[in-house]
Amino acid sequence: MPERRRRASEAGTEAFPAPRFTVDASVFVNAFNPHEDGHDGSLAFLAAIHNQGDPVIVPTLLLIEVASAVARATNDSEGAQAYAESIAALPYVSVIALTTALARQAASLAASHRLRGADAVYVAVARRYGTTIVSRDREQRTRGAAVVACRAPEAALRK
């Protein structure tokens, strides 16, 4: 059981709700590649949510984006797919299917806020589930902030 929830349970009080995040593929890919700028911040953020068991809610699109980016960077298709699958298997990660209704919401957000298609999918998921987007993508954070809370990994660590 994550430390803060165990302490609350032992104290006989109800644990305060954990922060919830929608983490963009850019953070997982950045954490994977030690040669990218921001790697340490992305890795520290992912380690913190892992240690605390903070819920992470992501679209199925994340798995595709991660596998693609890692395979292209490493030329290791099997390793890239394994990394994407390991993210989906984390116990605190919920992977949300892109339904027609969610796709329509994302399309509306893309048009209204001039978001790129994939960015709009993450914003639609964050909006539906009341999460904060954590992304390395400055444009996604800037434009998405009109709809939901958006942070860089380092800022999300300071919650």
N, C-alpha and C positions, 0 to 999 in steps of 0.2 A: 504494500500500500504506500503510495507516495507520502513523504515525510509530513507535509503540512496537514494532510487529511488524517494521518495516524495521530498526530498531536491533538487535533480537535476532537477526535473520537475518544482518545484517552482522557481528555479533559471533561468529557461528558457533554460537550457542546456540539452543535451541528456544524459541520465544516462549511466555511464560506464557499460560494461557488467559484470554481476554478475559471481563470480566463479561458476563453475559447478563441481559437485562431483558424483562419483559412490561410494556409501557407502556399505561396506560389511556387511553381517548379523552379524558379530562379534561385530560391533559397536552398533547395535540396541539391541542385546542380552545383551551386557555388560552394556549398559545404563539402561536396564530393571532390572538387578540384582545388588542391592546395596552392596552385599557381595563379588563381584568380584573385583580383582585388576584392577585399571584403570576406574572404574565406573564413578567417578567424571569427568574425562576428556572426556569420551564418552558422558555423559549427557550434559556437557557444550558445546561440539561441536554440538550435535543435537539441543540444545536450540538456539545456535547462528545461525545455518542455518535456523531454523524455524523463528526466529525473523527477519532475513534479507531477507527471501524468496529466498535464494540461490537455484537454480535448482539442483535437485537430480535425476539422471538417474540410474535405477537399473534393473537387469534382473528379470524375473518372479521367478527365482530360489530363490531370497531373501525371498519371502513370505513363501516358503516351509522350508527353513533353519530356519527362525525365529520361525515359528509355531512349528517345531520339537524341537528346542533347548529349547524354553520356556515351552512346554508341558512336556518334559523330566525332566526339573529342578523343575517344580512346581506341576506336576501331575494334571494340570488343562487344559484339552483339549479345552474347550470352551473359557477360558481366553486367551490361546495361539493363537487360531484362531482369536479371536477378536483383539488381539494386532497386528498380521500380517495384518489383514484387515484395521486396523486404519492407518498403515504405508502407505498402497496402496492408501488410501483415502486422504492423505495429498495433498493439492493443488499444492505444488511445487515438488512433486514426480511423475516422469514418469516411469512407469513399462514397460519394453521392453520384448516382447515375444522372446523366444529362437527359432528362425527360423532355417531351415536347413542350410542356408548360415551362420548364426551366429554360429551355432554349429560346422560347418566345420572350421571356423576361430578359434574358441576356441580350437578345436582338434589340429590344426596346432600350435597354441601358446603353448598348453600343451606339445606337443612333442618337440618343439624347445627350450623351456625355462624350461622344467622339472617342469611345474606347475601341481598342483593337479587339477582334473577335474573341480570342482566348482570354484576354483580360476581362472582358465583359462576363464571361462564364464564371470566373472567380468572384467577381463583384456580385453577380446574381446569387451565388451560393452563400457568400458572406451576408448578403442582405436577408436572404431567407432564414438563415440560422443565427443571425445576430452575432456574427463573429467579427474579429478584427483581421483584416488582410495584412499579412507580413510578406513583403516582397522586396527584391533588389531593384525592381523596375521602377524608376522614378516617375515615368509617365503614368504607369498604372496606379501608383500611389497618389499622384496629384489629381488625376481625373477621377479616380475611384473615390477619393475623399469627399466628393459631392454627395455620395450615396452611403458610404460606410466608413468606419475608422480604418485608416491605413497607416502602417508603420514599416520602417526598415527594421531588419533584425535587431540591430543595436538598440533602437528606440523601444522595441517591444520587450527587450530584456529589462528595461527600467520601469515597466508597467507601474 
